[in-house]
Structure formats: C-alpha cells, structure tokens
Amino acid sequence: MNAQNTLPAIEHLTVAERLRLLERLWDSLQADEAHLPVPDWHRQGLAARREAYERDGVSLSVDAVLIYAVYHQGRDPKTLKKQLD
C-alpha cells in the first residue's frame, strides 16, 4: 500500500467512515501489541499514576505525567508534545 495514495482517499471518506477506519487501525495495533515499543519514561509515568492511585485514591492527570517526564526524566517538552499530538 502506498501511503501517499491512501491519504487523499481517506480524506474523501465521511466522518463516520473515518472513525470506523480508525477503530479498525486501533484494533490492528492492539493485535500486535507485543511488538509495540514502550519507552521507559512512559512506563515510569504510568507507575507514578498507579502508585498515586493506590496510595491516595487519586488518579494523576496526563498533564501530571508529562510534568514528570519533562522535569524528572529530562525529556524535551516540545518533542514530547509533538509525540503526543
């Protein structure tokens, strides 16, 4: 499949059709979950969220995890933001 030819075709789909396509893509990624790399900073952020929840019953926001990644792991905030957008 040629991605450059596929994108214009996708743009002509209705919103509902694009959402169904997105769901199918997501499902296909989940099927190959074992092959998806998970960076250490992501694991540490999730561990911090779990610890806070188990300790205080409070779920940390995504922003709190980003702050952790930026300030405690030395991640570049601009690069990190681009990766999450």
PDB file with SEQRES, HELIX, SHEET and CRYST1 records, atoms N, CA, C and O in Angstrom:
SEQRES   1 A   85  MET ASN ALA GLN ASN THR LEU PRO ALA ILE GLU HIS LEU          
SEQRES   2 A   85  THR VAL ALA GLU ARG LEU ARG LEU LEU GLU ARG LEU TRP          
SEQRES   3 A   85  ASP SER LEU GLN ALA ASP GLU ALA HIS LEU PRO VAL PRO          
SEQRES   4 A   85  ASP TRP HIS ARG GLN GLY LEU ALA ALA ARG ARG GLU ALA          
SEQRES   5 A   85  TYR GLU ARG ASP GLY VAL SER LEU SER VAL ASP ALA VAL          
SEQRES   6 A   85  LEU ILE TYR ALA VAL TYR HIS GLN GLY ARG ASP PRO LYS          
SEQRES   7 A   85  THR LEU LYS LYS GLN LEU ASP                                  
HELIX    1 AA1 ALA A    3  GLU A   11  1                                   9    
HELIX    2 AA2 VAL A   15  ALA A   31  1                                  17    
HELIX    3 AA3 GLU A   33  HIS A   35  5                                   3    
HELIX    4 AA4 ASP A   40  ASP A   56  1                                  17    
HELIX    5 AA5 VAL A   62  GLN A   73  1                                  12    
HELIX    6 AA6 PRO A   77  LEU A   84  1                                   8    
CRYST1    1.000    1.000    1.000  90.00  90.00  90.00 P 1           1          
ATOM      1  N   MET A   1       0.846  -1.179   0.000  1.00  0.00           N  
ATOM      2  CA  MET A   1       0.000   0.000   0.000  1.00  0.00           C  
ATOM      3  C   MET A   1       0.890   1.239   0.000  1.00  0.00           C  
ATOM      4  O   MET A   1       1.877   1.308   0.732  1.00  0.00           O  
ATOM      5  N   ASN A   2       0.537   2.191  -0.808  1.00  0.00           N  
ATOM      6  CA  ASN A   2       1.266   3.446  -0.904  1.00  0.00           C  
ATOM      7  C   ASN A   2       0.548   4.497  -0.059  1.00  0.00           C  
ATOM      8  O   ASN A   2      -0.575   4.890  -0.376  1.00  0.00           O  
ATOM      9  N   ALA A   3       1.193   4.951   1.015  1.00  0.00           N  
ATOM     10  CA  ALA A   3       0.564   5.891   1.941  1.00  0.00           C  
ATOM     11  C   ALA A   3       0.198   7.208   1.269  1.00  0.00           C  
ATOM     12  O   ALA A   3      -0.800   7.827   1.638  1.00  0.00           O  
ATOM     13  N   GLN A   4       0.989   7.648   0.285  1.00  0.00           N  
ATOM     14  CA  GLN A   4       0.692   8.917  -0.384  1.00  0.00           C  
ATOM     15  C   GLN A   4      -0.587   8.825  -1.208  1.00  0.00           C  
ATOM     16  O   GLN A   4      -1.299   9.819  -1.351  1.00  0.00           O  
ATOM     17  N   ASN A   5      -0.887   7.659  -1.746  1.00  0.00           N  
ATOM     18  CA  ASN A   5      -2.130   7.472  -2.490  1.00  0.00           C  
ATOM     19  C   ASN A   5      -3.310   7.238  -1.563  1.00  0.00           C  
ATOM     20  O   ASN A   5      -4.447   7.546  -1.919  1.00  0.00           O  
ATOM     21  N   THR A   6      -3.055   6.699  -0.387  1.00  0.00           N  
ATOM     22  CA  THR A   6      -4.116   6.370   0.552  1.00  0.00           C  
ATOM     23  C   THR A   6      -4.678   7.607   1.236  1.00  0.00           C  
ATOM     24  O   THR A   6      -5.888   7.697   1.443  1.00  0.00           O  
ATOM     25  N   LEU A   7      -3.827   8.559   1.591  1.00  0.00           N  
ATOM     26  CA  LEU A   7      -4.288   9.739   2.322  1.00  0.00           C  
ATOM     27  C   LEU A   7      -5.372  10.514   1.586  1.00  0.00           C  
ATOM     28  O   LEU A   7      -6.383  10.841   2.206  1.00  0.00           O  
ATOM     29  N   PRO A   8      -5.223  10.828   0.297  1.00  0.00           N  
ATOM     30  CA  PRO A   8      -6.314  11.532  -0.383  1.00  0.00           C  
ATOM     31  C   PRO A   8      -7.618  10.728  -0.384  1.00  0.00           C  
ATOM     32  O   PRO A   8      -8.702  11.304  -0.296  1.00  0.00           O  
ATOM     33  N   ALA A   9      -7.515   9.408  -0.483  1.00  0.00           N  
ATOM     34  CA  ALA A   9      -8.713   8.576  -0.456  1.00  0.00           C  
ATOM     35  C   ALA A   9      -9.389   8.655   0.909  1.00  0.00           C  
ATOM     36  O   ALA A   9     -10.617   8.701   0.994  1.00  0.00           O  
ATOM     37  N   ILE A  10      -8.610   8.670   1.953  1.00  0.00           N  
ATOM     38  CA  ILE A  10      -9.152   8.764   3.310  1.00  0.00           C  
ATOM     39  C   ILE A  10      -9.848  10.099   3.518  1.00  0.00           C  
ATOM     40  O   ILE A  10     -10.900  10.160   4.155  1.00  0.00           O  
ATOM     41  N   GLU A  11      -9.274  11.157   2.990  1.00  0.00           N  
ATOM     42  CA  GLU A  11      -9.847  12.495   3.169  1.00  0.00           C  
ATOM     43  C   GLU A  11     -11.226  12.617   2.526  1.00  0.00           C  
ATOM     44  O   GLU A  11     -11.993  13.507   2.894  1.00  0.00           O  
ATOM     45  N   HIS A  12     -11.558  11.745   1.573  1.00  0.00           N  
ATOM     46  CA  HIS A  12     -12.864  11.799   0.922  1.00  0.00           C  
ATOM     47  C   HIS A  12     -13.918  10.969   1.657  1.00  0.00           C  
ATOM     48  O   HIS A  12     -15.093  10.997   1.289  1.00  0.00           O  
ATOM     49  N   LEU A  13     -13.515  10.245   2.676  1.00  0.00           N  
ATOM     50  CA  LEU A  13     -14.470   9.465   3.463  1.00  0.00           C  
ATOM     51  C   LEU A  13     -15.292  10.388   4.360  1.00  0.00           C  
ATOM     52  O   LEU A  13     -14.854  11.486   4.705  1.00  0.00           O  
ATOM     53  N   THR A  14     -16.469   9.937   4.729  1.00  0.00           N  
ATOM     54  CA  THR A  14     -17.271  10.693   5.694  1.00  0.00           C  
ATOM     55  C   THR A  14     -16.622  10.568   7.068  1.00  0.00           C  
ATOM     56  O   THR A  14     -15.743   9.730   7.272  1.00  0.00           O  
ATOM     57  N   VAL A  15     -17.051  11.392   7.994  1.00  0.00           N  
ATOM     58  CA  VAL A  15     -16.516  11.324   9.355  1.00  0.00           C  
ATOM     59  C   VAL A  15     -16.786   9.947   9.953  1.00  0.00           C  
ATOM     60  O   VAL A  15     -15.906   9.363  10.585  1.00  0.00           O  
ATOM     61  N   ALA A  16     -17.983   9.430   9.760  1.00  0.00           N  
ATOM     62  CA  ALA A  16     -18.321   8.111  10.307  1.00  0.00           C  
ATOM     63  C   ALA A  16     -17.417   7.031   9.710  1.00  0.00           C  
ATOM     64  O   ALA A  16     -16.965   6.135  10.424  1.00  0.00           O  
ATOM     65  N   GLU A  17     -17.155   7.113   8.409  1.00  0.00           N  
ATOM     66  CA  GLU A  17     -16.281   6.126   7.770  1.00  0.00           C  
ATOM     67  C   GLU A  17     -14.846   6.236   8.292  1.00  0.00           C  
ATOM     68  O   GLU A  17     -14.183   5.221   8.507  1.00  0.00           O  
ATOM     69  N   ARG A  18     -14.371   7.459   8.492  1.00  0.00           N  
ATOM     70  CA  ARG A  18     -13.017   7.642   9.029  1.00  0.00           C  
ATOM     71  C   ARG A  18     -12.926   7.117  10.459  1.00  0.00           C  
ATOM     72  O   ARG A  18     -11.908   6.541  10.844  1.00  0.00           O  
ATOM     73  N   LEU A  19     -13.979   7.312  11.244  1.00  0.00           N  
ATOM     74  CA  LEU A  19     -13.971   6.779  12.615  1.00  0.00           C  
ATOM     75  C   LEU A  19     -13.935   5.261  12.612  1.00  0.00           C  
ATOM     76  O   LEU A  19     -13.218   4.657  13.409  1.00  0.00           O  
ATOM     77  N   ARG A  20     -14.703   4.634  11.721  1.00  0.00           N  
ATOM     78  CA  ARG A  20     -14.666   3.165  11.621  1.00  0.00           C  
ATOM     79  C   ARG A  20     -13.278   2.689  11.191  1.00  0.00           C  
ATOM     80  O   ARG A  20     -12.774   1.687  11.699  1.00  0.00           O  
ATOM     81  N   LEU A  21     -12.667   3.411  10.258  1.00  0.00           N  
ATOM     82  CA  LEU A  21     -11.313   3.070   9.823  1.00  0.00           C  
ATOM     83  C   LEU A  21     -10.327   3.202  10.978  1.00  0.00           C  
ATOM     84  O   LEU A  21      -9.461   2.349  11.170  1.00  0.00           O  
ATOM     85  N   LEU A  22     -10.468   4.267  11.734  1.00  0.00           N  
ATOM     86  CA  LEU A  22      -9.600   4.485  12.892  1.00  0.00           C  
ATOM     87  C   LEU A  22      -9.752   3.359  13.905  1.00  0.00           C  
ATOM     88  O   LEU A  22      -8.760   2.886  14.461  1.00  0.00           O  
ATOM     89  N   GLU A  23     -10.978   2.928  14.148  1.00  0.00           N  
ATOM     90  CA  GLU A  23     -11.219   1.819  15.076  1.00  0.00           C  
ATOM     91  C   GLU A  23     -10.542   0.543  14.586  1.00  0.00           C  
ATOM     92  O   GLU A  23      -9.950  -0.199  15.370  1.00  0.00           O  
ATOM     93  N   ARG A  24     -10.637   0.296  13.277  1.00  0.00           N  
ATOM     94  CA  ARG A  24     -10.002  -0.899  12.718  1.00  0.00           C  
ATOM     95  C   ARG A  24      -8.490  -0.816  12.818  1.00  0.00           C  
ATOM     96  O   ARG A  24      -7.831  -1.814  13.107  1.00  0.00           O  
ATOM     97  N   LEU A  25      -7.931   0.371  12.581  1.00  0.00           N  
ATOM     98  CA  LEU A  25      -6.479   0.553  12.731  1.00  0.00           C  
ATOM     99  C   LEU A  25      -6.056   0.313  14.175  1.00  0.00           C  
ATOM    100  O   LEU A  25      -5.069  -0.376  14.435  1.00  0.00           O  
ATOM    101  N   TRP A  26      -6.813   0.889  15.115  1.00  0.00           N  
ATOM    102  CA  TRP A  26      -6.502   0.721  16.535  1.00  0.00           C  
ATOM    103  C   TRP A  26      -6.544  -0.759  16.913  1.00  0.00           C  
ATOM    104  O   TRP A  26      -5.655  -1.257  17.602  1.00  0.00           O  
ATOM    105  N   ASP A  27      -7.585  -1.455  16.454  1.00  0.00           N  
ATOM    106  CA  ASP A  27      -7.699  -2.883  16.748  1.00  0.00           C  
ATOM    107  C   ASP A  27      -6.512  -3.653  16.176  1.00  0.00           C  
ATOM    108  O   ASP A  27      -6.011  -4.580  16.812  1.00  0.00           O  
ATOM    109  N   SER A  28      -6.060  -3.277  14.983  1.00  0.00           N  
ATOM    110  CA  SER A  28      -4.927  -3.976  14.382  1.00  0.00           C  
ATOM    111  C   SER A  28      -3.645  -3.719  15.176  1.00  0.00           C  
ATOM    112  O   SER A  28      -2.795  -4.603  15.284  1.00  0.00           O  
ATOM    113  N   LEU A  29      -3.504  -2.505  15.733  1.00  0.00           N  
ATOM    114  CA  LEU A  29      -2.334  -2.221  16.573  1.00  0.00           C  
ATOM    115  C   LEU A  29      -2.383  -3.020  17.860  1.00  0.00           C  
ATOM    116  O   LEU A  29      -1.362  -3.536  18.314  1.00  0.00           O  
ATOM    117  N   GLN A  30      -3.570  -3.127  18.453  1.00  0.00           N  
ATOM    118  CA  GLN A  30      -3.702  -3.899  19.682  1.00  0.00           C  
ATOM    119  C   GLN A  30      -3.385  -5.369  19.446  1.00  0.00           C  
ATOM    120  O   GLN A  30      -2.859  -6.043  20.331  1.00  0.00           O  
ATOM    121  N   ALA A  31      -3.701  -5.865  18.263  1.00  0.00           N  
ATOM    122  CA  ALA A  31      -3.418  -7.263  17.949  1.00  0.00           C  
ATOM    123  C   ALA A  31      -1.910  -7.522  17.919  1.00  0.00           C  
ATOM    124  O   ALA A  31      -1.461  -8.633  18.199  1.00  0.00           O  
ATOM    125  N   ASP A  32      -1.135  -6.497  17.579  1.00  0.00           N  
ATOM    126  CA  ASP A  32       0.327  -6.615  17.539  1.00  0.00           C  
ATOM    127  C   ASP A  32       0.982  -5.922  18.725  1.00  0.00           C  
ATOM    128  O   ASP A  32       2.135  -5.500  18.638  1.00  0.00           O  
ATOM    129  N   GLU A  33       0.263  -5.804  19.819  1.00  0.00           N  
ATOM    130  CA  GLU A  33       0.713  -5.046  20.991  1.00  0.00           C  
ATOM    131  C   GLU A  33       2.096  -5.464  21.487  1.00  0.00           C  
ATOM    132  O   GLU A  33       2.879  -4.627  21.935  1.00  0.00           O  
ATOM    133  N   ALA A  34       2.389  -6.739  21.406  1.00  0.00           N  
ATOM    134  CA  ALA A  34       3.681  -7.226  21.901  1.00  0.00           C  
ATOM    135  C   ALA A  34       4.846  -6.649  21.107  1.00  0.00           C  
ATOM    136  O   ALA A  34       5.977  -6.628  21.593  1.00  0.00           O  
ATOM    137  N   HIS A  35       4.583  -6.183  19.896  1.00  0.00           N  
ATOM    138  CA  HIS A  35       5.646  -5.660  19.037  1.00  0.00           C  
ATOM    139  C   HIS A  35       5.781  -4.141  19.121  1.00  0.00           C  
ATOM    140  O   HIS A  35       6.661  -3.561  18.485  1.00  0.00           O  
ATOM    141  N   LEU A  36       4.921  -3.499  19.895  1.00  0.00           N  
ATOM    142  CA  LEU A  36       4.979  -2.041  20.021  1.00  0.00           C  
ATOM    143  C   LEU A  36       5.963  -1.656  21.115  1.00  0.00           C  
ATOM    144  O   LEU A  36       5.858  -2.147  22.240  1.00  0.00           O  
ATOM    145  N   PRO A  37       6.910  -0.791  20.805  1.00  0.00           N  
ATOM    146  CA  PRO A  37       7.874  -0.376  21.833  1.00  0.00           C  
ATOM    147  C   PRO A  37       7.222   0.577  22.834  1.00  0.00           C  
ATOM    148  O   PRO A  37       6.446   1.456  22.460  1.00  0.00           O  
ATOM    149  N   VAL A  38       7.547   0.388  24.092  1.00  0.00           N  
ATOM    150  CA  VAL A  38       7.074   1.277  25.149  1.00  0.00           C  
ATOM    151  C   VAL A  38       8.310   1.866  25.823  1.00  0.00           C  
ATOM    152  O   VAL A  38       9.082   1.139  26.449  1.00  0.00           O  
ATOM    153  N   PRO A  39       8.501   3.192  25.696  1.00  0.00           N  
ATOM    154  CA  PRO A  39       9.706   3.790  26.281  1.00  0.00           C  
ATOM    155  C   PRO A  39       9.658   3.756  27.810  1.00  0.00           C  
ATOM    156  O   PRO A  39       8.587   3.733  28.415  1.00  0.00           O  
ATOM    157  N   ASP A  40      10.837   3.753  28.411  1.00  0.00           N  
ATOM    158  CA  ASP A  40      10.935   3.699  29.872  1.00  0.00           C  
ATOM    159  C   ASP A  40      10.216   4.863  30.537  1.00  0.00           C  
ATOM    160  O   ASP A  40       9.590   4.678  31.581  1.00  0.00           O  
ATOM    161  N   TRP A  41      10.290   6.081  29.948  1.00  0.00           N  
ATOM    162  CA  TRP A  41       9.640   7.234  30.566  1.00  0.00           C  
ATOM    163  C   TRP A  41       8.134   7.028  30.632  1.00  0.00           C  
ATOM    164  O   TRP A  41       7.483   7.520  31.553  1.00  0.00           O  
ATOM    165  N   HIS A  42       7.571   6.305  29.663  1.00  0.00           N  
ATOM    166  CA  HIS A  42       6.137   6.037  29.664  1.00  0.00           C  
ATOM    167  C   HIS A  42       5.792   5.050  30.785  1.00  0.00           C  
ATOM    168  O   HIS A  42       4.814   5.236  31.509  1.00  0.00           O  
ATOM    169  N   ARG A  43       6.599   4.011  30.914  1.00  0.00           N  
ATOM    170  CA  ARG A  43       6.378   3.038  31.995  1.00  0.00           C  
ATOM    171  C   ARG A  43       6.475   3.713  33.372  1.00  0.00           C  
ATOM    172  O   ARG A  43       5.678   3.433  34.268  1.00  0.00           O  
ATOM    173  N   GLN A  44       7.456   4.601  33.524  1.00  0.00           N  
ATOM    174  CA  GLN A  44       7.642   5.277  34.810  1.00  0.00           C  
ATOM    175  C   GLN A  44       6.473   6.217  35.112  1.00  0.00           C  
ATOM    176  O   GLN A  44       6.026   6.304  36.256  1.00  0.00           O  
ATOM    177  N   GLY A  45       5.985   6.913  34.101  1.00  0.00           N  
ATOM    178  CA  GLY A  45       4.842   7.792  34.294  1.00  0.00           C  
ATOM    179  C   GLY A  45       3.603   7.011  34.693  1.00  0.00           C  
ATOM    180  O   GLY A  45       2.854   7.438  35.572  1.00  0.00           O  
ATOM    181  N   LEU A  46       3.382   5.875  34.056  1.00  0.00           N  
ATOM    182  CA  LEU A  46       2.239   5.032  34.407  1.00  0.00           C  
ATOM    183  C   LEU A  46       2.394   4.457  35.812  1.00  0.00           C  
ATOM    184  O   LEU A  46       1.418   4.343  36.555  1.00  0.00           O  
ATOM    185  N   ALA A  47       3.620   4.099  36.170  1.00  0.00           N  
ATOM    186  CA  ALA A  47       3.867   3.585  37.523  1.00  0.00           C  
ATOM    187  C   ALA A  47       3.571   4.661  38.560  1.00  0.00           C  
ATOM    188  O   ALA A  47       3.015   4.367  39.618  1.00  0.00           O  
ATOM    189  N   ALA A  48       3.937   5.906  38.262  1.00  0.00           N  
ATOM    190  CA  ALA A  48       3.655   7.013  39.190  1.00  0.00           C  
ATOM    191  C   ALA A  48       2.151   7.209  39.343  1.00  0.00           C  
ATOM    192  O   ALA A  48       1.666   7.455  40.447  1.00  0.00           O  
ATOM    193  N   ARG A  49       1.418   7.101  38.247  1.00  0.00           N  
ATOM    194  CA  ARG A  49      -0.042   7.233  38.314  1.00  0.00           C  
ATOM    195  C   ARG A  49      -0.653   6.117  39.164  1.00  0.00           C  
ATOM    196  O   ARG A  49      -1.541   6.366  39.980  1.00  0.00           O  
ATOM    197  N   ARG A  50      -0.169   4.882  38.966  1.00  0.00           N  
ATOM    198  CA  ARG A  50      -0.704   3.750  39.723  1.00  0.00           C  
ATOM    199  C   ARG A  50      -0.398   3.904  41.218  1.00  0.00           C  
ATOM    200  O   ARG A  50      -1.264   3.677  42.062  1.00  0.00           O  
ATOM    201  N   GLU A  51       0.844   4.293  41.534  1.00  0.00           N  
ATOM    202  CA  GLU A  51       1.231   4.472  42.936  1.00  0.00           C  
ATOM    203  C   GLU A  51       0.369   5.545  43.605  1.00  0.00           C  
ATOM    204  O   GLU A  51      -0.078   5.365  44.737  1.00  0.00           O  
ATOM    205  N   ALA A  52       0.138   6.651  42.914  1.00  0.00           N  
ATOM    206  CA  ALA A  52      -0.694   7.723  43.475  1.00  0.00           C  
ATOM    207  C   ALA A  52      -2.107   7.226  43.699  1.00  0.00           C  
ATOM    208  O   ALA A  52      -2.726   7.542  44.715  1.00  0.00           O  
ATOM    209  N   TYR A  53      -2.618   6.458  42.765  1.00  0.00           N  
ATOM    210  CA  TYR A  53      -3.978   5.944  42.910  1.00  0.00           C  
ATOM    211  C   TYR A  53      -4.073   4.967  44.075  1.00  0.00           C  
ATOM    212  O   TYR A  53      -5.005   5.037  44.877  1.00  0.00           O  
ATOM    213  N   GLU A  54      -3.106   4.056  44.168  1.00  0.00           N  
ATOM    214  CA  GLU A  54      -3.126   3.069  45.251  1.00  0.00           C  
ATOM    215  C   GLU A  54      -2.907   3.717  46.608  1.00  0.00           C  
ATOM    216  O   GLU A  54      -3.483   3.283  47.605  1.00  0.00           O  
ATOM    217  N   ARG A  55      -2.076   4.754  46.652  1.00  0.00           N  
ATOM    218  CA  ARG A  55      -1.771   5.425  47.907  1.00  0.00           C  
ATOM    219  C   ARG A  55      -2.894   6.363  48.338  1.00  0.00           C  
ATOM    220  O   ARG A  55      -3.319   6.339  49.493  1.00  0.00           O  
ATOM    221  N   ASP A  56      -3.374   7.190  47.407  1.00  0.00           N  
ATOM    222  CA  ASP A  56      -4.300   8.262  47.765  1.00  0.00           C  
ATOM    223  C   ASP A  56      -5.691   8.120  47.152  1.00  0.00           C  
ATOM    224  O   ASP A  56      -6.599   8.886  47.474  1.00  0.00           O  
ATOM    225  N   GLY A  57      -5.851   7.140  46.271  1.00  0.00           N  
ATOM    226  CA  GLY A  57      -7.118   7.014  45.570  1.00  0.00           C  
ATOM    227  C   GLY A  57      -7.315   8.122  44.544  1.00  0.00           C  
ATOM    228  O   GLY A  57      -8.436   8.403  44.119  1.00  0.00           O  
ATOM    229  N   VAL A  58      -6.203   8.747  44.154  1.00  0.00           N  
ATOM    230  CA  VAL A  58      -6.257   9.863  43.215  1.00  0.00           C  
ATOM    231  C   VAL A  58      -5.583   9.442  41.923  1.00  0.00           C  
ATOM    232  O   VAL A  58      -4.488   8.878  41.928  1.00  0.00           O  
ATOM    233  N   SER A  59      -6.246   9.722  40.832  1.00  0.00           N  
ATOM    234  CA  SER A  59      -5.661   9.434  39.524  1.00  0.00           C  
ATOM    235  C   SER A  59      -4.962  10.675  39.021  1.00  0.00           C  
ATOM    236  O   SER A  59      -5.569  11.744  38.952  1.00  0.00           O  
ATOM    237  N   LEU A  60      -3.686  10.550  38.665  1.00  0.00           N  
ATOM    238  CA  LEU A  60      -2.940  11.685  38.140  1.00  0.00           C  
ATOM    239  C   LEU A  60      -3.394  11.987  36.720  1.00  0.00           C  
ATOM    240  O   LEU A  60      -3.696  11.078  35.948  1.00  0.00           O  
ATOM    241  N   SER A  61      -3.438  13.243  36.390  1.00  0.00           N  
ATOM    242  CA  SER A  61      -3.814  13.649  35.043  1.00  0.00           C  
ATOM    243  C   SER A  61      -2.675  13.372  34.069  1.00  0.00           C  
ATOM    244  O   SER A  61      -1.537  13.139  34.475  1.00  0.00           O  
ATOM    245  N   VAL A  62      -2.993  13.402  32.798  1.00  0.00           N  
ATOM    246  CA  VAL A  62      -1.967  13.253  31.771  1.00  0.00           C  
ATOM    247  C   VAL A  62      -0.955  14.375  31.908  1.00  0.00           C  
ATOM    248  O   VAL A  62       0.239  14.158  31.701  1.00  0.00           O  
ATOM    249  N   ASP A  63      -1.419  15.588  32.259  1.00  0.00           N  
ATOM    250  CA  ASP A  63      -0.500  16.713  32.441  1.00  0.00           C  
ATOM    251  C   ASP A  63       0.518  16.424  33.537  1.00  0.00           C  
ATOM    252  O   ASP A  63       1.691  16.773  33.408  1.00  0.00           O  
ATOM    253  N   ALA A  64       0.074  15.792  34.604  1.00  0.00           N  
ATOM    254  CA  ALA A  64       0.998  15.459  35.690  1.00  0.00           C  
ATOM    255  C   ALA A  64       2.054  14.474  35.217  1.00  0.00           C  
ATOM    256  O   ALA A  64       3.218  14.571  35.605  1.00  0.00           O  
ATOM    257  N   VAL A  65       1.654  13.532  34.386  1.00  0.00           N  
ATOM    258  CA  VAL A  65       2.613  12.566  33.850  1.00  0.00           C  
ATOM    259  C   VAL A  65       3.605  13.265  32.922  1.00  0.00           C  
ATOM    260  O   VAL A  65       4.793  12.942  32.927  1.00  0.00           O  
ATOM    261  N   LEU A  66       3.121  14.225  32.125  1.00  0.00           N  
ATOM    262  CA  LEU A  66       4.013  14.993  31.256  1.00  0.00           C  
ATOM    263  C   LEU A  66       5.013  15.794  32.074  1.00  0.00           C  
ATOM    264  O   LEU A  66       6.194  15.854  31.735  1.00  0.00           O  
ATOM    265  N   ILE A  67       4.543  16.405  33.143  1.00  0.00           N  
ATOM    266  CA  ILE A  67       5.441  17.169  34.012  1.00  0.00           C  
ATOM    267  C   ILE A  67       6.519  16.249  34.579  1.00  0.00           C  
ATOM    268  O   ILE A  67       7.692  16.616  34.636  1.00  0.00           O  
ATOM    269  N   TYR A  68       6.114  15.059  34.994  1.00  0.00           N  
ATOM    270  CA  TYR A  68       7.074  14.083  35.499  1.00  0.00           C  
ATOM    271  C   TYR A  68       8.113  13.766  34.431  1.00  0.00           C  
ATOM    272  O   TYR A  68       9.313  13.761  34.706  1.00  0.00           O  
ATOM    273  N   ALA A  69       7.647  13.501  33.208  1.00  0.00           N  
ATOM    274  CA  ALA A  69       8.551  13.132  32.125  1.00  0.00           C  
ATOM    275  C   ALA A  69       9.510  14.261  31.784  1.00  0.00           C  
ATOM    276  O   ALA A  69      10.682  14.018  31.499  1.00  0.00           O  
ATOM    277  N   VAL A  70       9.017  15.498  31.810  1.00  0.00           N  
ATOM    278  CA  VAL A  70       9.849  16.645  31.439  1.00  0.00           C  
ATOM    279  C   VAL A  70      10.861  16.966  32.528  1.00  0.00           C  
ATOM    280  O   VAL A  70      12.051  17.109  32.248  1.00  0.00           O  
ATOM    281  N   TYR A  71      10.401  17.079  33.758  1.00  0.00           N  
ATOM    282  CA  TYR A  71      11.278  17.560  34.825  1.00  0.00           C  
ATOM    283  C   TYR A  71      12.092  16.482  35.520  1.00  0.00           C  
ATOM    284  O   TYR A  71      13.182  16.753  36.023  1.00  0.00           O  
ATOM    285  N   HIS A  72      11.573  15.268  35.552  1.00  0.00           N  
ATOM    286  CA  HIS A  72      12.306  14.221  36.261  1.00  0.00           C  
ATOM    287  C   HIS A  72      13.079  13.301  35.333  1.00  0.00           C  
ATOM    288  O   HIS A  72      13.993  12.598  35.766  1.00  0.00           O  
ATOM    289  N   GLN A  73      12.719  13.303  34.068  1.00  0.00           N  
ATOM    290  CA  GLN A  73      13.400  12.421  33.131  1.00  0.00           C  
ATOM    291  C   GLN A  73      14.213  13.199  32.104  1.00  0.00           C  
ATOM    292  O   GLN A  73      14.856  12.602  31.240  1.00  0.00           O  
ATOM    293  N   GLY A  74      14.190  14.521  32.190  1.00  0.00           N  
ATOM    294  CA  GLY A  74      14.961  15.347  31.277  1.00  0.00           C  
ATOM    295  C   GLY A  74      14.452  15.333  29.849  1.00  0.00           C  
ATOM    296  O   GLY A  74      15.208  15.604  28.916  1.00  0.00           O  
ATOM    297  N   ARG A  75      13.177  15.018  29.671  1.00  0.00           N  
ATOM    298  CA  ARG A  75      12.598  14.983  28.329  1.00  0.00           C  
ATOM    299  C   ARG A  75      12.395  16.403  27.818  1.00  0.00           C  
ATOM    300  O   ARG A  75      12.102  17.310  28.597  1.00  0.00           O  
ATOM    301  N   ASP A  76      12.548  16.597  26.525  1.00  0.00           N  
ATOM    302  CA  ASP A  76      12.320  17.887  25.892  1.00  0.00           C  
ATOM    303  C   ASP A  76      10.814  18.096  25.732  1.00  0.00           C  
ATOM    304  O   ASP A  76      10.157  17.307  25.053  1.00  0.00           O  
ATOM    305  N   PRO A  77      10.253  19.146  26.345  1.00  0.00           N  
ATOM    306  CA  PRO A  77       8.801  19.324  26.305  1.00  0.00           C  
ATOM    307  C   PRO A  77       8.243  19.499  24.896  1.00  0.00           C  
ATOM    308  O   PRO A  77       7.146  19.018  24.611  1.00  0.00           O  
ATOM    309  N   LYS A  78       8.969  20.175  24.012  1.00  0.00           N  
ATOM    310  CA  LYS A  78       8.465  20.377  22.649  1.00  0.00           C  
ATOM    311  C   LYS A  78       8.409  19.059  21.886  1.00  0.00           C  
ATOM    312  O   LYS A  78       7.433  18.784  21.188  1.00  0.00           O  
ATOM    313  N   THR A  79       9.451  18.248  22.019  1.00  0.00           N  
ATOM    314  CA  THR A  79       9.475  16.947  21.353  1.00  0.00           C  
ATOM    315  C   THR A  79       8.390  16.051  21.917  1.00  0.00           C  
ATOM    316  O   THR A  79       7.689  15.365  21.174  1.00  0.00           O  
ATOM    317  N   LEU A  80       8.255  16.061  23.226  1.00  0.00           N  
ATOM    318  CA  LEU A  80       7.255  15.231  23.887  1.00  0.00           C  
ATOM    319  C   LEU A  80       5.852  15.619  23.447  1.00  0.00           C  
ATOM    320  O   LEU A  80       5.022  14.754  23.167  1.00  0.00           O  
ATOM    321  N   LYS A  81       5.587  16.922  23.384  1.00  0.00           N  
ATOM    322  CA  LYS A  81       4.279  17.415  22.966  1.00  0.00           C  
ATOM    323  C   LYS A  81       3.973  16.973  21.545  1.00  0.00           C  
ATOM    324  O   LYS A  81       2.850  16.560  21.255  1.00  0.00           O  
ATOM    325  N   LYS A  82       4.958  17.052  20.652  1.00  0.00           N  
ATOM    326  CA  LYS A  82       4.757  16.624  19.261  1.00  0.00           C  
ATOM    327  C   LYS A  82       4.432  15.137  19.192  1.00  0.00           C  
ATOM    328  O   LYS A  82       3.602  14.717  18.386  1.00  0.00           O  
ATOM    329  N   GLN A  83       5.083  14.342  20.033  1.00  0.00           N  
ATOM    330  CA  GLN A  83       4.843  12.902  20.026  1.00  0.00           C  
ATOM    331  C   GLN A  83       3.425  12.586  20.497  1.00  0.00           C  
ATOM    332  O   GLN A  83       2.836  11.595  20.068  1.00  0.00           O  
ATOM    333  N   LEU A  84       2.887  13.407  21.361  1.00  0.00           N  
ATOM    334  CA  LEU A  84       1.553  13.130  21.908  1.00  0.00           C  
ATOM    335  C   LEU A  84       0.440  13.723  21.071  1.00  0.00           C  
ATOM    336  O   LEU A  84      -0.711  13.304  21.192  1.00  0.00           O  
ATOM    337  N   ASP A  85       0.755  14.678  20.233  1.00  0.00           N  
ATOM    338  CA  ASP A  85      -0.282  15.310  19.380  1.00  0.00           C  
ATOM    339  C   ASP A  85      -0.638  14.451  18.192  1.00  0.00           C  
ATOM    340  O   ASP A  85      -1.484  14.835  17.385  1.00  0.00           O  
TER     341      ASP A  85                                                      
END                                                                             
